[in-house]
Amino acid sequence: MGLLDTPDIPTDGRRVTHVRVDRIGNAGGKELWWVALAFEDESTKPSGMFTDLESAEDLGRRLAGEWGVEVTVTYVV
């Protein structure tokens, strides 16, 4: 859990539209949160995976500040 290294997904020449913070798991009182840059073509670049919303939102806000975009939080499950 924590930051994800995804050097195989380039950001050069791609427009980041927002940062996604998605709850992708919820079982037995535990949650799993995924943080990713979202591109104009609807693809993503994973940036982190966390077991709590606070940590995921912290990374999301930091990335959003770096890219000058907004954060979208989604409770998928």
Contact map, one row per residue, 1 for C-alpha under 8 A:
11100000000000000000000000000000000000000000000111100000000000000000000000000
11110000000000000000000000000000000000000000000111000000000000000000000000000
11111000000000000000000000000000000000000000001110000000000000000000000000000
01111100000000000000000000000000000000000000011110000000000000000000000000000
00111110000000000000000000000000000000000000001000000000000000000000000000000
00011111100000000000000000000000000000000000111000000000000000000000000000000
00001111110000000000000000000000000000000000000000000000000000000000000000000
00000111110000000000000000000000000000000000000000000000000000000000000000000
00000111111000000000000000000000000000000000100000000000000000000000000000000
00000011111101000000000000000000000000000000000000000000000000000000000000000
00000000111111100000000000000000000000000000000000000000000000000000000000000
00000000011111000000000000000000000000000000000000000000000000000000000000000
00000000001111100000000000000000000000000000000000000000000000000000000000000
00000000011111110000000000000000000000110000000000000000000000000000000000000
00000000001011111000000000000000000000110000000000000000000000000000000000000
00000000000001111110000000000000000011110000000000000000000000000010100000000
00000000000000111110000000000000000011110000000000000000000000000000110000000
00000000000000011111000000000000000011100000000000000000000000010000111100000
00000000000000011111100000000000001111000000000000000000000100110000111100000
00000000000000000111110000000000011111000000000000000000000100000000001111000
00000000000000000011111000000000111100000000000000000001100100000000001111000
00000000000000000001111100000000111000000000000000000000000000000000000011110
00000000000000000000111111000011110000000000000000000000000000000000000011111
00000000000000000000011111000011110000000000000000000000000000000000000000111
00000000000000000000001111100111100000000000000000000000000000000000000000011
00000000000000000000001111111111000000000000000000000000000000000000000000001
00000000000000000000000011111110000000000000000000000000000000000000000000000
00000000000000000000000001111100000000000000000000000000000000000000000000000
00000000000000000000000001111110000000000000000000000000000000000000000000000
00000000000000000000000011111111000000000000000000100000000000000000000000000
00000000000000000000001111101111100000000000000000110000000000000000000000000
00000000000000000000001111000111110000000000000011110000000000000000000000000
00000000000000000000111110000011111000000000000011111001000000000000000000000
00000000000000000001111100000001111100000000011111000001000000000000000000000
00000000000000000011110000000000111110000000011110000001001100000000000000000
00000000000000000011100000000000011111000001111100000000000100000000000000000
00000000000000011111000000000000001111100001111000000000000000100000000000000
00000000000000011111000000000000000111110111100000000000000000000000000000000
00000000000001111100000000000000000011111111000000000000000000000000000000000
00000000000001111000000000000000000001111110000000000000000000000000000000000
00000000000000000000000000000000000000111110000000000000000000000000000000000
00000000000000000000000000000000000001111111000000000000000000000000000000000
00000000000000000000000000000000000001111111100000000000000000000000000000000
00000000000000000000000000000000000111100111110000000000000000000000000000000
00000100100000000000000000000000000111000011111000000000000000000000000000000
00010100000000000000000000000000011110000001111100000000000000000000000000000
00111100000000000000000000000000011110000000111110000000000000000000000000000
11110000000000000000000000000000011100000000011111000001001000000000000000000
11110000000000000000000000000001111000000000001111100001000000000000000000000
11000000000000000000000000000001110000000000000111111011000000000000000000000
10000000000000000000000000000111100000000000000011111010000000000000000000000
00000000000000000000000000000011100000000000000001111111000000000000000000000
00000000000000000000000000000000100000000000000001111111100000000000000000000
00000000000000000000000000000000000000000000000000011111110000000000000000000
00000000000000000000000000000000000000000000000001111111111000000000000000000
00000000000000000000100000000000111000000000000111011111111100000000000000000
00000000000000000000100000000000000000000000000000001111111110000000000000000
00000000000000000000000000000000000000000000000000000111111111000000000000000
00000000000000000000000000000000001000000000000100000011111111100000000000000
00000000000000000011100000000000001100000000000000000001111111110000001000000
00000000000000000000000000000000000000000000000000000000111111111000011000000
00000000000000000000000000000000000000000000000000000000011111111100000000000
00000000000000000010000000000000000010000000000000000000001111111110000000000
00000000000000000110000000000000000000000000000000000000000111111111111000000
00000000000000000000000000000000000000000000000000000000000011111111100000000
00000000000000000000000000000000000000000000000000000000000001111111000000000
00000000000000010000000000000000000000000000000000000000000000111111100000000
00000000000000000000000000000000000000000000000000000000000000011111110000000
00000000000000011110000000000000000000000000000000000000000000011011111000000
00000000000000001110000000000000000000000000000000000000000010010001111100000
00000000000000000111100000000000000000000000000000000000000110010000111110000
00000000000000000111100000000000000000000000000000000000000000000000011111000
00000000000000000001111000000000000000000000000000000000000000000000001111100
00000000000000000001111000000000000000000000000000000000000000000000000111110
00000000000000000000011100000000000000000000000000000000000000000000000011111
00000000000000000000011110000000000000000000000000000000000000000000000001111
00000000000000000000001111000000000000000000000000000000000000000000000000111
